[in-house]
Amino acid sequence: MKRIVVLVLLLSASACSSANDPVPEASPVQRDSIDATLERHAERLMAIDGIQGIAVGETEAGDPCLLILATVPADDLAGVVGDSLDGWPIRIESGDEIRPLD
């Protein structure tokens, strides 16, 4: 019986001391700059059929995003490139093929 009481007291003391310990502050997750993310993924993205360009753009809310210029519908690429890269949102703009001016 004494062993059980001692064990309960030890567990209670342990719980109390950990409750009083300061909780470490959550550090924000650092992410690479959007330019570094663009550079790191450029070759892979440009190799995907239907993608003709990538750039830094803005979301509808005005936040920075990775802009993908495509010749295929955005829905066709959404499953291939995802919604974000390295924490940066992706916006896909579909349109005609980009050609140099004559």
Buried (B, 14 or more C-beta within 10 A) or exposed (E): EEEEEEEEEEEEEEEEEEEEEEEEEEEEEEEBEBEEBBEEBBEEBEEEEBBBBBEBBEEEEEEBBBBBBBBBEBEBBEEBBEEEBBEBBBBBEBEEEEEEEE
